[in-house]
Amino acid sequence: MSGTVKFARLPSQGLVNGIDGPGFTAMGIAVIVGAVAVIGDGLIGLLSALPVYAPLAALGLLRRHGQSLVTHLMREVGGIMRKSVGATKYRARPEKKKITPTSSLDLPGREGRIHLYETDSGAVVVWDARQGTATVCCVLATNGLGMPQAGAPSTLSEEDREGLIFEWSKVLGSFTQKEHVTRVTVLEQARPGTVAAERRYFEERSMGLVGGVAESYQEALDLADQAVTKHTSVLALTFKLSGEAKALVKGEKSEKAGMLKLAELEISTTSDALYNAGFTRFVWMNAREWGAWGRSLVDPASQQGVDSRIGTVWEGIDPLSAAPMLIDEHRNVVETDSGWHRTYWIQEWPRYETFPGFMSRLVFAKQQSGRPVRQTFMLVGQPVQIGDAMKKIEEQKRTWITNAGIRAKSGKPTTAADNADWHALEEQEADLVAGQGELRFSAYLTVTATSPETLEQEAASIRNACSATGLEPRTMPWQQAEALMNVAYPCGLGMK
């Protein structure tokens, strides 16, 4: 491949001299406590208040994984407190009478908030009643965007692959020009597949087979069942009725009608953009397909039964029955109906030049047994208007210059990390001046297994794949349940 890509490192400037918001607040409180002690009792008061303001200052000044220690402390304390009062456990009560709209989903922590509607074309629209946003999901298929891997060949030439990746970036960039688009999410799921649908097809038509044909075909199905892998790519587009979008749906009788009309418009325009970019195989999810995506994650044991419905009128899952019956969150894992999950935040991307499609080694990660790791990768992009993006860069440049002045006065040299932050800002500014839009990306990786022991094995395989890919994953203490809900039920929420 001729083209390469390079990612900027995670900024480390903070608000002042690398100190982030929570850390700056902790140090400010420490200064106030010390000042009050000095005013009240002078030096004696300052010394007696030392056990109070010194730990606060240390928690604000010291950092771990790019965040102040006070941030980690608050997260740990909050998680332990929630667990002590039972707030980390959820048990569904189907027998409990509930008076809610039929469109409402009973999702943990989002009761009465998420509603499902369908457009005239049958596509599902996920309505967030609290934020006033709607999300539509498109399942994509290509001949192979990634770099070919063992057991996963690609029919695309290098030139065709680079062209398709370039066109894909243009599709994503087009969303930054739409004021009403609030989030663009790309989900990539890999899991062990089944041949349940093929078995059903064979059983329905095998009565006429003679000799050993039926036995031979059955043996072939058994072998395929142990080797098949399923990969699914989903593009989720989240928008709201604001700005120019209101003019597009002017005259509709209700907010729901306007939202559904806008969804149809976005589906149409995005379909045209995808087709022109070279994506000829895609379909917009209906409600049952959306429900099947969630059920396959929270209840992996039901996957074979769900797959057996493929190609029938009962394909998919009723969304009302796709919600989990059990959620039990621990510090670094979360248990659901028949699954155990761990979600990682991708803290750093490759710090060296790499090729488009470099994620293939992660997507096609396998266990030592050769079976694929059940995983879901979520890339969340928040479109930013060019004016807002330029203003943010100016603020970050002023912060960098302020920190440089502080470093110079204290005799602290400018590090390679500081220079990398400045160069990243300059490159970002140049891209904006050239007319490119900005999508502020964050990425999450969820590993799913059917037991805690298997989860640890699969998590080890994923960490090895991340190392080979150049990614640096970080566990998310006491945020596992929230992260899983965003992956299992694409609602356009993302992580805060």
C-alpha positions as CSV (number, residue, x, y, z in Angstrom):
1,M,0.0,0.0,0.0
2,S,1.3,3.5,-0.8
3,G,-0.8,5.6,1.5
4,T,-0.1,5.8,5.2
5,V,-2.0,7.4,8.2
6,K,-0.7,8.9,11.4
7,F,-2.6,9.7,14.5
8,A,-2.0,12.5,17.0
9,R,-1.3,11.5,20.6
10,L,-3.7,12.2,23.5
11,P,-3.2,15.9,24.5
12,S,-1.4,16.4,27.8
13,Q,-1.6,20.2,28.3
14,G,-4.7,20.3,30.6
15,L,-6.0,23.6,31.8
16,V,-2.7,24.8,33.3
17,N,0.7,23.1,33.0
18,G,-0.9,19.7,32.3
19,I,-3.5,19.9,35.2
20,D,-7.0,19.0,34.1
21,G,-10.3,20.4,35.4
22,P,-10.9,18.1,38.4
23,G,-7.2,18.4,39.4
24,F,-7.3,22.2,39.1
25,T,-10.4,22.3,41.3
26,A,-8.7,20.1,44.0
27,M,-5.7,22.3,44.1
28,G,-7.8,25.4,44.3
29,I,-9.7,24.0,47.3
30,A,-6.3,23.1,48.8
31,V,-5.1,26.7,48.4
32,I,-8.3,28.1,49.9
33,V,-8.0,25.7,52.9
34,G,-4.4,26.7,53.4
35,A,-5.2,30.5,53.1
36,V,-8.0,30.3,55.6
37,A,-5.7,28.4,58.0
38,V,-3.0,31.1,57.7
39,I,-5.4,34.0,58.2
40,G,-7.0,32.3,61.2
41,D,-4.0,31.0,63.1
42,G,-0.9,31.9,61.1
43,L,1.9,29.3,60.8
44,I,0.4,27.1,63.5
45,G,-2.9,27.0,61.6
46,L,-1.1,26.2,58.3
47,L,0.7,23.3,59.9
48,S,-2.5,21.9,61.6
49,A,-4.4,22.1,58.3
50,L,-1.6,20.2,56.5
51,P,-3.3,16.8,56.6
52,V,-6.3,18.4,54.8
53,Y,-4.8,20.5,52.0
54,A,-1.7,18.5,51.3
55,P,-3.5,15.3,50.1
56,L,-5.9,17.5,48.1
57,A,-3.0,19.2,46.4
58,A,-1.3,15.9,45.7
59,L,-4.5,14.4,44.2
60,G,-4.8,17.4,41.9
61,L,-1.2,17.6,40.9
62,L,-0.3,13.9,40.4
63,R,-1.6,12.1,37.3
64,R,-2.2,8.5,36.2
65,H,-3.1,7.5,32.7
66,G,-3.3,11.2,31.7
67,Q,-5.9,12.0,34.4
68,S,-5.5,13.5,37.8
69,L,-5.6,11.2,40.8
70,V,-8.7,13.0,42.1
71,T,-10.6,11.8,39.1
72,H,-9.7,8.2,39.7
73,L,-10.5,8.6,43.4
74,M,-13.9,10.0,42.7
75,R,-14.7,7.2,40.3
76,E,-13.7,4.5,42.7
77,V,-15.6,6.1,45.6
78,G,-18.7,6.5,43.5
79,G,-18.5,2.9,42.3
80,I,-18.1,1.5,45.8
81,M,-20.9,3.6,47.1
82,R,-23.3,2.5,44.3
83,K,-22.4,-1.2,44.9
84,S,-23.0,-0.8,48.7
85,V,-26.5,0.3,48.1
86,G,-27.2,-2.2,45.4
87,A,-27.3,0.4,42.6
88,T,-25.0,-1.8,40.4
89,K,-27.6,-4.6,40.1
90,Y,-30.6,-4.7,37.9
91,R,-33.3,-7.4,37.8
92,A,-36.1,-7.2,35.3
93,R,-39.6,-7.8,36.7
94,P,-41.8,-8.8,33.8
95,E,-44.8,-9.4,36.1
96,K,-44.7,-5.8,37.4
97,K,-47.5,-3.8,35.8
98,K,-46.1,-0.8,33.8
99,I,-48.0,1.9,32.2
100,T,-45.8,3.1,29.4
101,P,-46.2,3.8,25.7
102,T,-45.9,0.6,23.6
103,S,-42.9,2.2,21.8
104,S,-40.9,2.6,25.0
105,L,-38.1,0.1,25.8
106,D,-37.4,-1.0,29.4
107,L,-33.6,-0.6,29.3
108,P,-31.7,-0.4,32.6
109,G,-31.1,3.2,33.5
110,R,-33.2,4.4,30.5
111,E,-36.7,3.5,31.5
112,G,-39.2,5.5,29.5
113,R,-36.4,7.3,27.7
114,I,-35.8,5.3,24.5
115,H,-38.6,4.8,22.0
116,L,-38.7,2.8,18.7
117,Y,-40.6,3.9,15.6
118,E,-40.5,2.8,12.0
119,T,-40.4,4.8,8.9
120,D,-42.6,4.1,5.9
121,S,-39.7,2.1,4.4
122,G,-39.5,-0.1,7.5
123,A,-36.3,1.3,9.0
124,V,-36.2,1.6,12.8
125,V,-35.8,5.1,14.3
126,V,-34.5,5.1,17.9
127,W,-35.9,8.2,19.6
128,D,-34.2,9.6,22.8
129,A,-37.0,11.5,24.5
130,R,-34.6,13.2,27.0
131,Q,-32.1,14.6,24.5
132,G,-34.6,14.9,21.6
133,T,-32.4,13.0,19.2
134,A,-33.1,10.2,16.7
135,T,-30.8,7.4,15.5
136,V,-31.0,5.3,12.4
137,C,-28.7,2.3,11.8
138,C,-27.3,0.9,8.5
139,V,-25.6,-2.5,8.1
140,L,-22.7,-2.3,5.7
141,A,-20.9,-5.0,3.7
142,T,-17.8,-4.7,1.5
143,N,-15.3,-7.0,-0.1
144,G,-12.7,-6.1,2.6
145,L,-11.7,-2.6,3.7
146,G,-9.0,-4.0,6.0
147,M,-5.7,-5.5,5.2
148,P,-5.9,-9.2,4.3
149,Q,-5.3,-11.6,7.2
150,A,-4.8,-15.3,7.4
151,G,-8.3,-16.9,7.0
152,A,-9.8,-13.6,5.9
153,P,-8.8,-12.8,2.4
154,S,-9.9,-9.7,0.5
155,T,-11.1,-9.6,-3.2
156,L,-10.1,-5.9,-3.4
157,S,-6.8,-4.8,-4.9
158,E,-4.6,-2.4,-2.9
159,E,-5.6,0.4,-5.3
160,D,-9.3,-0.3,-4.9
161,R,-9.0,-0.6,-1.2
162,E,-7.3,2.8,-0.9
163,G,-10.0,4.3,-3.1
164,L,-12.8,2.9,-1.0
165,I,-11.2,4.1,2.2
166,F,-10.8,7.6,0.7
167,E,-14.4,7.6,-0.3
168,W,-15.5,6.3,3.1
169,S,-13.7,9.3,4.8
170,K,-15.5,11.6,2.5
171,V,-18.9,10.1,3.5
172,L,-18.0,10.6,7.2
173,G,-16.7,14.1,6.5
174,S,-20.0,15.1,4.9
175,F,-21.8,14.7,8.2
176,T,-19.8,17.6,9.6
177,Q,-21.6,19.9,7.1
178,K,-25.0,19.1,8.6
179,E,-25.9,21.2,11.6
180,H,-28.5,18.7,12.8
181,V,-26.2,15.7,12.9
182,T,-25.0,15.3,16.5
183,R,-23.1,12.0,16.4
184,V,-21.8,9.4,14.0
185,T,-21.1,5.9,15.4
186,V,-19.4,3.0,13.6
187,L,-19.8,-0.4,15.2
188,E,-17.8,-3.5,14.1
189,Q,-18.7,-6.8,15.7
190,A,-16.9,-10.1,15.3
191,R,-18.2,-13.3,16.9
192,P,-18.4,-17.1,16.3
193,G,-21.0,-17.7,13.7
194,T,-23.4,-20.6,13.1
195,V,-24.8,-22.5,10.2
196,A,-28.3,-22.8,11.8
197,A,-30.0,-21.3,8.8
198,E,-28.2,-23.6,6.5
199,R,-29.1,-26.6,8.6
200,R,-32.8,-25.6,8.5
201,Y,-32.6,-25.2,4.7
202,F,-30.9,-28.6,4.4
203,E,-33.4,-30.4,6.7
204,E,-36.3,-29.0,4.6
205,R,-34.8,-30.3,1.4
206,S,-32.8,-33.4,2.3
207,M,-35.6,-36.0,2.1
208,G,-34.9,-36.6,-1.6
209,L,-31.2,-37.2,-1.3
210,V,-30.0,-40.8,-1.8
211,G,-27.0,-42.8,-0.7
212,G,-24.4,-41.1,1.5
213,V,-25.1,-37.6,0.1
214,A,-27.1,-36.5,3.1
215,E,-24.6,-37.8,5.6
216,S,-21.7,-36.2,3.7
217,Y,-23.5,-32.8,3.6
218,Q,-24.3,-33.1,7.3
219,E,-20.7,-33.7,8.1
220,A,-19.7,-30.7,6.1
221,L,-22.2,-28.6,8.1
222,D,-20.7,-29.9,11.4
223,L,-17.2,-28.8,10.3
224,A,-18.4,-25.4,9.1
225,D,-20.2,-24.8,12.4
226,Q,-16.8,-25.0,14.2
227,A,-15.0,-22.6,11.8
228,V,-17.5,-20.0,10.6
229,T,-17.0,-16.4,11.8
230,K,-19.5,-13.6,11.5
231,H,-18.5,-9.9,11.0
232,T,-21.1,-7.1,11.1
233,S,-20.4,-3.4,10.4
234,V,-23.0,-0.9,11.4
235,L,-23.1,2.9,10.8
236,A,-25.4,4.7,13.3
237,L,-26.4,8.3,12.4
238,T,-27.8,10.5,15.2
239,F,-29.6,13.8,14.5
240,K,-32.1,16.2,16.0
241,L,-34.7,18.6,14.8
242,S,-32.8,21.8,14.9
243,G,-31.4,24.5,12.6
244,E,-32.0,24.0,8.9
245,A,-33.6,20.6,9.7
246,K,-36.7,22.3,10.9
247,A,-37.2,23.9,7.5
248,L,-37.0,20.5,5.9
249,V,-39.9,19.1,7.9
250,K,-41.9,22.2,8.0
251,G,-45.7,21.6,7.8
252,E,-45.6,18.2,9.7
253,K,-48.3,17.9,12.3
254,S,-46.2,16.7,15.2
255,E,-42.6,16.3,16.4
256,K,-42.8,12.6,15.8
257,A,-44.0,13.1,12.2
258,G,-41.2,15.6,11.6
259,M,-38.6,13.3,13.1
260,L,-39.7,10.4,10.9
261,K,-39.7,12.5,7.8
262,L,-36.2,13.8,8.6
263,A,-35.1,10.2,9.2
264,E,-36.4,9.3,5.7
265,L,-34.4,12.2,4.2
266,E,-31.2,11.2,6.0
267,I,-31.6,7.6,5.0
268,S,-32.1,8.6,1.4
269,T,-29.1,11.0,1.2
270,T,-26.8,8.7,3.2
271,S,-27.8,5.8,0.9
272,D,-26.9,7.9,-2.1
273,A,-23.5,8.9,-0.6
274,L,-22.7,5.3,0.3
275,Y,-23.6,4.0,-3.1
276,N,-21.5,6.7,-4.9
277,A,-18.6,5.9,-2.5
278,G,-18.6,2.3,-3.7
279,F,-20.7,0.6,-1.0
280,T,-23.2,-1.4,-3.0
281,R,-24.4,-3.7,-0.3
282,F,-26.0,-2.1,2.7
283,V,-29.4,-2.2,4.4
284,W,-31.1,-0.1,7.0
285,M,-32.0,-2.0,10.2
286,N,-35.6,-2.7,11.0
287,A,-36.8,-3.0,14.6
288,R,-36.3,-6.8,14.9
289,E,-32.8,-6.6,13.5
290,W,-32.0,-3.8,16.0
291,G,-33.4,-6.0,18.8
292,A,-31.3,-9.0,17.6
293,W,-28.1,-6.9,17.8
294,G,-28.8,-6.1,21.5
295,R,-29.9,-9.7,22.4
296,S,-26.8,-11.2,20.8
297,L,-24.6,-9.2,23.2
298,V,-26.5,-9.4,26.5
299,D,-27.4,-13.1,26.0
300,P,-24.8,-14.8,23.7
301,A,-26.2,-18.2,24.6
302,S,-29.3,-17.3,22.5
303,Q,-27.3,-16.6,19.4
304,Q,-27.8,-19.9,17.7
305,G,-31.6,-19.7,18.1
306,V,-31.6,-16.1,16.7
307,D,-29.4,-17.1,13.8
308,S,-31.8,-20.0,13.0
309,R,-34.5,-17.5,12.1
310,I,-32.4,-15.9,9.3
311,G,-34.3,-16.0,6.1
312,T,-37.7,-16.5,7.7
313,V,-40.6,-14.1,8.5
314,W,-39.5,-14.3,12.2
315,E,-35.9,-13.1,11.5
316,G,-34.6,-11.0,14.4
317,I,-35.9,-10.3,17.9
318,D,-38.9,-8.3,19.1
319,P,-37.1,-5.2,20.6
320,L,-39.4,-5.3,23.7
321,S,-37.9,-8.7,24.5
322,A,-34.3,-7.7,23.7
323,A,-33.7,-5.9,27.0
324,P,-31.5,-7.7,29.6
325,M,-33.1,-9.6,32.5
326,L,-30.0,-9.3,34.6
327,I,-27.2,-6.8,35.0
328,D,-24.6,-7.1,37.8
329,E,-21.8,-4.5,37.5
330,H,-18.4,-5.2,39.1
331,R,-15.4,-2.9,39.1
332,N,-14.0,-4.1,35.7
333,V,-16.6,-6.5,34.4
334,V,-20.4,-6.6,34.0
335,E,-22.5,-9.7,34.0
336,T,-25.7,-10.0,32.0
337,D,-28.2,-12.8,31.2
338,S,-25.6,-15.3,29.9
339,G,-22.6,-13.1,29.2
340,W,-19.7,-11.5,30.9
341,H,-18.3,-8.3,29.4
342,R,-15.3,-6.0,29.7
343,T,-15.1,-2.7,27.9
344,Y,-11.9,-0.8,27.2
345,W,-11.4,2.8,26.2
346,I,-8.8,3.3,23.5
347,Q,-6.6,5.8,25.1
348,E,-3.9,6.0,22.4
349,W,-3.9,5.2,18.7
350,P,-0.7,4.1,16.8
351,R,2.1,6.7,17.5
352,Y,3.8,5.7,14.3
353,E,2.8,5.8,10.6
354,T,0.6,2.9,9.7
355,F,-1.6,1.7,6.8
356,P,-5.3,2.2,6.4
357,G,-7.0,-1.0,7.4
358,F,-4.5,-1.6,10.3
359,M,-7.4,-2.5,12.5
360,S,-7.8,-5.9,10.7
361,R,-5.5,-7.7,13.2
362,L,-7.8,-6.6,16.0
363,V,-11.1,-7.3,14.2
364,F,-9.9,-10.8,13.2
365,A,-8.4,-11.6,16.6
366,K,-8.7,-15.3,17.7
367,Q,-8.3,-17.3,20.8
368,Q,-5.6,-19.9,21.2
369,S,-8.1,-22.5,20.2
370,G,-8.6,-20.8,16.8
371,R,-12.1,-19.6,17.6
372,P,-12.7,-15.8,17.0
373,V,-12.9,-13.5,20.0
374,R,-16.5,-12.2,20.6
375,Q,-15.9,-8.5,20.5
376,T,-17.6,-5.2,19.5
377,F,-15.5,-2.1,18.5
378,M,-17.3,1.2,18.7
379,L,-16.0,4.4,17.1
380,V,-17.9,7.5,18.1
381,G,-17.5,10.7,16.2
382,Q,-19.0,14.0,17.2
383,P,-19.3,16.5,14.3
384,V,-17.9,19.9,15.1
385,Q,-18.7,23.0,13.0
386,I,-15.6,24.6,11.5
387,G,-16.0,27.9,13.4
388,D,-16.3,26.0,16.7
389,A,-13.4,23.8,15.9
390,M,-11.2,26.8,15.1
391,K,-12.2,28.5,18.3
392,K,-11.3,25.3,20.3
393,I,-7.9,25.2,18.6
394,E,-7.2,28.8,19.5
395,E,-8.0,28.1,23.1
396,Q,-5.7,25.0,23.1
397,K,-2.9,27.1,21.6
398,R,-3.3,29.7,24.3
399,T,-3.1,27.0,26.9
400,W,0.0,25.6,25.3
401,I,1.7,29.0,25.2
402,T,0.7,29.6,28.9
403,N,2.2,26.3,29.9
404,A,5.4,27.0,27.9
405,G,5.8,30.3,29.8
406,I,5.3,28.4,33.1
407,R,7.9,25.8,32.0
408,A,10.4,28.5,31.1
409,K,10.1,30.4,34.4
410,S,10.5,27.2,36.4
411,G,13.4,26.0,34.3
412,K,11.5,22.9,33.0
413,P,12.4,22.0,29.4
414,T,9.9,21.5,26.7
415,T,9.5,17.8,26.1
416,A,8.8,15.9,22.9
417,A,5.3,15.3,24.1
418,D,4.7,19.1,24.4
419,N,6.1,19.6,20.8
420,A,3.8,16.8,19.6
421,D,0.8,18.5,21.1
422,W,1.7,21.8,19.3
423,H,2.3,20.1,15.9
424,A,-1.0,18.2,16.2
425,L,-2.8,21.5,16.7
426,E,-1.1,23.0,13.7
427,E,-2.0,20.0,11.5
428,Q,-5.6,20.1,12.7
429,E,-5.8,23.8,12.0
430,A,-4.4,23.3,8.5
431,D,-6.9,20.7,7.7
432,L,-9.8,23.0,8.8
433,V,-8.4,25.8,6.7
434,A,-8.3,23.4,3.7
435,G,-12.0,22.9,4.2
436,Q,-12.0,19.5,6.0
437,G,-14.6,19.1,8.7
438,E,-13.8,17.7,12.1
439,L,-15.2,14.6,13.8
440,R,-14.0,14.3,17.4
441,F,-13.5,10.6,17.8
442,S,-13.4,8.3,20.8
443,A,-13.3,4.5,20.6
444,Y,-14.4,1.7,22.9
445,L,-13.8,-2.1,22.7
446,T,-16.1,-4.6,24.4
447,V,-15.1,-8.2,24.9
448,T,-17.9,-10.7,25.6
449,A,-17.7,-14.3,26.9
450,T,-20.0,-16.8,28.5
451,S,-18.0,-17.2,31.7
452,P,-15.5,-15.2,33.8
453,E,-12.7,-17.6,32.9
454,T,-13.3,-17.4,29.2
455,L,-13.5,-13.6,29.4
456,E,-10.0,-13.4,30.9
457,Q,-8.7,-15.6,28.1
458,E,-10.4,-13.6,25.4
459,A,-9.3,-10.3,27.0
460,A,-5.7,-11.4,27.0
461,S,-6.0,-12.2,23.2
462,I,-7.5,-8.8,22.6
463,R,-4.8,-7.0,24.5
464,N,-2.2,-8.9,22.4
465,A,-4.0,-7.9,19.2
466,C,-4.2,-4.2,20.4
467,S,-0.4,-4.3,21.0
468,A,0.2,-5.7,17.5
469,T,-2.1,-3.0,16.1
470,G,-0.6,-0.1,18.0
471,L,-3.6,0.6,20.2
472,E,-3.4,1.3,23.9
473,P,-6.6,0.1,25.7
474,R,-7.6,1.1,29.2
475,T,-10.1,-0.5,31.4
476,M,-13.0,1.6,32.6
477,P,-13.6,1.0,36.4
478,W,-17.2,1.3,37.4
479,Q,-18.3,2.4,33.9
480,Q,-18.8,-1.1,32.5
481,A,-22.6,-1.2,32.6
482,E,-23.0,2.2,30.9
483,A,-20.5,1.3,28.2
484,L,-22.2,-2.0,27.5
485,M,-25.6,-0.4,27.1
486,N,-24.2,2.0,24.4
487,V,-22.7,-0.9,22.5
488,A,-25.6,-3.3,22.8
489,Y,-28.3,-0.8,22.1
490,P,-27.1,1.8,19.5
491,C,-29.0,4.9,20.7
492,G,-26.6,7.6,19.8
493,L,-25.6,8.4,23.4
494,G,-21.9,7.6,23.6
495,M,-19.9,8.0,26.8
496,K,-19.7,11.2,28.7
